[in-house]
Amino acid sequence: LDLKGKIIIFRNYRGEVDQDVSEVFQKEVFEKEECNMKPCFSIDQTHYAWVRHSNIYIIAVGKRNLNLTTTFSYLNKLISILISYFKVLDEESVKDNFVLIYELMDETLDYGYPQITDINILKEYIKTESNKKKINALNTIDKAKDDLVTQMTTNMCFWRKEGIVYPKNEIYMDVVERVTCLISSNGSTLRSEVRGVVLVNCTLSGMPKCTLGLNDKAYFELQGKYNDSMKSKTVEMDDLKFHQCVDMNKFETDREIEFVPADGKFDLMNYRLDLDLKPLIWVEVAIDVKSETRMEYLIKARTNFKPRSIASNCDIFIPVPSDLKSATFKAGNGTASWDASQERICWNMKHFQGQMEISLKAQLAFPSVRMDEPNKHLATPIMVEYDIPYFTVSGIQVRYLKIVEKSGYTGIPW
């Protein structure tokens, strides 16, 4: 659906629902405040599950008892697939590529059940240039290509096709972490969270088997090598999510990440850690009440890491009163805006160097008649999000990466 609730494309796999379900969806979502919206709901024994991306809504509707975990997993996977084809997924791209989207939906769903959702396999036989199978010089379907797709679909390592050859065998890994801190009005840290991802760019030939070793506390405990002196050098990893290429049985028994890598770029592992971190970016807010209808915020941010390091994509969110009417900003670095729906000031900096202090002045205007609790927003914590390239806040380190391939080539650290 578009932002007005009108259907852009519609596919009925079981004949259980009609197109008028969009009217029910409009009443339950569009006509309610954001705080009252539900990601899934049931009306007249019809179940709805939806996600929003950009300026479109993607909805799954069914009469049966939906498996919500599978449904939301498919909806988000479908978004990833469409983005990989169109680069940008919005109302315009959906209208321009609706034929291709129907074909992708029919390949990824069978009678409403998810089937093939691997992007590499889909791109082998659903091309952006043509929605039909390529015809060779003899005007017949290329059987070798068909056999390759069948082999990938039924193969144990369906995410990687056989026969890949590169003149130079290389694999790159990068650990990227994003830190989120909640800071109270008196400057103390309430909560720190690290969300990380291990990025891989693989240009290896053949069908290599890779083994990745991290400074995982559980690994050393399993090997009987852990002692108190290793506490500061290891990380207690939890809330892990792996790419489908990882051998989960091997990880559960030996805590080693063994995998046959997909070709090209992919996310090998996502993780989340709750850590008691010393604030690397310190934020202070001074409020000057000018009058009943005017208020000035002076927001100072200071980095507490080395000058040679630079925080990137730094976002600072400062709560403001809900009856704010307008706001003007003067930022020493980055850009600032007022998010009325979230009742907060959003201060974004692309780069924030270590051992620096910058400030933001915000002039806030309010109506002549104020709300009953004008200081209620002070109980909401300040949120700071950032990532520091080439530096892992959590302390996660790659200890080794072993590569084994039947042709015999070896991996050499770069």
N, C-alpha and C positions, 0 to 999 in steps of 0.2 A: 504494500500500500504506500501511497504518497503521504505527505504531511496533512492532507485534507481528508484522508481516509478512503480515497478512491483506489480501486483495484488497478494495478499496473499489469501484472500477470497473475494467472490463476491456474492451478492444476489440481484436479480431483482424482485421486488414485483409487479410492474405494467406493465412490458414489454415495458417501454417507452425508455429505454436507452440500449446501447450495451457496451461491455467491452472496446471498443476503447476510452471511455471517459477518461481512464487513460492517454492516450497520450495527450489529451487536457489539463488535469490537470498538467502534467509534464511541458508543455510549459508555462502555466500561473503561476506556483509556483516554480518549480525547476530551471527554466532558468532565474529567476528574482532575483534581490538583495532583501535581507530581508526587507529593508525599503519600497519596492514597492509591497510586497505581500499583498493580500487582503484575509480576512477570508471567503468572499463570492463574487461570480462574476457570470455573465451570458454570454454565448457565443452560438450563433445560437439557441436562445430560449431554451437553456438548462441551468439550474441553479445549481450552485455548492456551497456547504457549507462544511467546513472542520475544523478539529482540529488535532493538533499533540500531541502525547503522547509518550515519550521515543523515540524509533527509528521506529515508525509507524505513518502513516496518516490514520485517519478515516474520510471518505467522504460520504456525502449524496448528491445524484444527482436526479434531477427531471425535467420534462417538464412543470409542472404546476407552478403557483405562490406560491413558498414555504413560509410557515410561519417560518421566521428565528428564532424567539424567541423559538418556539416549537422545531425546528430542532436542534439548539445548545443545548437546554436543554436536549433533548434526547441523543445527542452524548456524552455529559458529564456524563449523567446518565448511559449510556452504559459502559463508562470507569469505573465508580464506581462499577457497577455490575461485570464486568470481573475481576477487582482487588480483589473483595470480594471472587471470586471463585479461582483465580490463585495466589493471593498475589502479583505477579509481572506481569505487562502487558508489553510485548515487542514482537518483531518479533518471537523469539523462542517459547514463550508461546502460541502465536496465532497458529503457525504451529503444536504444540504438542496437542492443544485442539480444533482444528477447528470444529470437529463434535459437541462438546458441545456448541461452539460459535454459530453455525448455529441454534441449538435448542433454545438457549437463544434469538437470534434475532427473530426467528419465534414466540416465546411466547410474546416478548415485542412489536412486530409490527404486524399489521393486514392490509394488502393492503397498507403498507407504513405509517399507522397511529399508533402512540404510544398507547399501551394498558397497560398491567401490567408491572410496572417497580419497584415494591417494592421488595427489596432483600429478606426479610423474607418470602414472599409468594413464590417467585421463588425457594428458597432453600427447600421448602416443597415438591416439586415434580420434581425438576431437580437436581439430585444429581451428585456430582463429581465422585463418585465410579461407577455409572452406568447411562447411558442416558435413561434408560427405567424405567417404574414403577416397584416398588418392588413387587415380587410375594410371597404370604404367603405359609404356609405348604401345603395347599390344591391345590396349583398351580393355584390359582385364584387371580385376582387383589384385593388388600386390599381396600374394599369399604369404611371402616371407614376413611382411610387416604384420599381417594378421596372426601368424604363428608366434611372433615375438610378443605381441600383446597378450595372447592366450597364455604363453609361458610365464610372463610377469604376473598375470592375475592368479595363476595356480601355483606359482613357485613359492617356496618357503620364504625367500627374500624378495617378495613382490615389489618392494620399494626401490629395487635396483635391478636394472636389466644386465644381462651378461654380454660380454664382448666389448666393454668400454675400454678404449685405449687412449692414453695421453702420452705425448712425447716426453713430458717431465712429470714424475709422480710427486705430488705435494698434497699436504693436508694442513690447513690452518685452523687454530683454535683460539678463541678469545672468551674471557669471562667478563661479562658486563653486569654490574649491579646498580640498582636504584634504591636509594635510601629514603624512607619516609619517617619523619619525626613529628610527634605531637608535643607542643610546648604550651605550658600553662601561662596565665597572665602574669605570674611572678617570675617567669623565666626558667622554671624547672622542667626537665624532660619527663613527660608522662609515659611515653611509649616510643620505641624505636623498632622499625621493621626493615629488613633488607630483602628485596626481591631480585633474584639473579637469574641469568641465563647463560648457558655454555653454547656459544655460536661456533659452527663448523663450516668451513668451506673446503670441500673434498674434490680433488682432481687426481684421484688414484685410479690406476688401470685394474682391470680384472674384477675379482670378487675378494677384496682384502678383508681380513678379520682384525679389528683393532681392539686393544685393551687399554682403558684409561684408568689411571690411578690417581686419586685425590688424597689430601690429608684428612681423611674421614676418620673420626675417633672410633667408630664402630668397627672399621677394618682392622685397626691395630688391636682392639680388644679381642676380636675374633682370632687374630694370629697369636694372641698372648704376649704382645710386645708393648702394650700400653703401660705407662707408669706416670706418676705425678709430674715428672719433669717435662712431659710431652703435652701438658694441658694447654699451654699457650701456643703450641705449634699445630694443634689439631682443631677441627671444627665438628660440632655435633650436628649432623645434617638431618633435617626432617622436612616433611611436606614437599616431597620430590615428585616431579612429573617428567617422564622420559619419552623420547621419540620412540616410535614403534620398532625401530631397528635394534634397540637394546635388548639383550637376552636377560629377561627379568629373573629367570631361575638362577642364573649365574650370580646376579646381583644379590638375591636373597640369601644364597648360601655362602658366597665368598666376599660380598661387598665390593666386587670389581665390576666396572662398567665395560662389558664386552659387547661389541656391535659390528655389524657389516654396514658401513656407512652408505647413506643415500648419496647420489651423485649431485654435486653442486652445493649450494648453501642450505643449511637447515639448522633448527634448534635441537641440539642433542639432549639438553636437560634444563628444566626450570626448577627453581627452588625458592623457598621462603624461610627466613630465619627471624626469630624474635630475639634481639640482642640488647643488652644494657650498654648503649654506646655513649661515649662522651660526645656532646654536640659538636659536629664539625662546622656547622653554620649556626651562629648564635643570632637570635632575633630579639629586638626590644621595641616595644610600642609605647610611645608617650602620647597621651590624649589631652588636648587643650580645648576646654569648652569655652567658646567665644560668646555664645548667647544661647537662647532657647532653641534657635533654629540653625545655628552654625557650630561646627566642630572641626578641629584640625587634628589629624593623625601625623605624627612624626615617627616613621618606621626606620630603624637602623638594623642592618644586617652585617655581620662580620664573620669571616672565615677563620677557622682555627686549624688549618693545615699548612703544609710547607708552600712557600711562594711559587715553586716550580710546578706544583700541581694546580689544575684548573677544574672546577666543577662545571659541568655542562647541563643544559636543560634544567636550570634551577627554578622551581616554582614555590612561591611563598603565598599562603592563603591566610588572610587576616579577617576574622569575623567582624561584622558591622551591624548596627541596629536594623531591625526588619522594616522600619518605617522611613528608611533613607530615601530621599527624593532625587538627589543628583550628587555627582562627585566629580571633582577635577584633580588631576595628578601632576606632579613634577618629580620625575625620577632621575637619580644620578646615574643609573645604569638600567638597561632593559626597558620594558614597557609595563604599564599598569592599567587595569580595567576594573570595573565594578560588575560583579555577577549578581544580579538582582534575585535570580531564582535560588541561588545558594546562600544569599545574604553574606557576601564576603568580597574583599578586595583580592584580586589576583595579580601578583607581581611576578613577571617572568623575565629571566635573564638567560640568554644563550650561553654566556660564559661568565664565570665568577672566579677570579684568581685568588690563590691562597694569601693569607695575611693582609687582606684588604677589608675596608669598611665603607659601605655605601648607604645612602639614605633615600627615602621616598617621603614626599610630603603629599598629603591628601586633604583637600578641602571638601567637607561634607555638608550638605544642606538638607534640612528637615522641614516638614510641614509645621505650621503654627500650633496645631493641636497634636501633641505627642501621645504615644501609646502609654498604657498603664505601667509597663516595666521597661523603661528605656535602657537599663543597664543589664538586661537579660543576656545580651550577646557576650558579656565578659566571662561567662562561665564556659563558653565554647573555646577549645584550645586552638592555638595557631598551628598550621600544618606546613611543614617544609619538606619538599621532595627534590632530589638531585642525584646525579651520578658523576663519578670521577673516573675518567678513562685511564686505563693502565694501572688501576689501583683497586684492590678488593677490600672493602670495608670489613667484610666478615672474616677475612683471613684465609679464605679458600685458595688452595694452590694446586696446580697440576704437578704431580710428582713424576709421572712418566706416561708415555704413550707408546705402546708396542704395536707394530704392524706386521702381520703375517699374510703372505699371498703365495699361492702355489707356484707361480712363475719364478719366485725366488728373490724379487727385488726387496731391498731393505729401506727402512726409514731412517733418515739422518736428521737430528735436531738442527733447526735453523739458528 
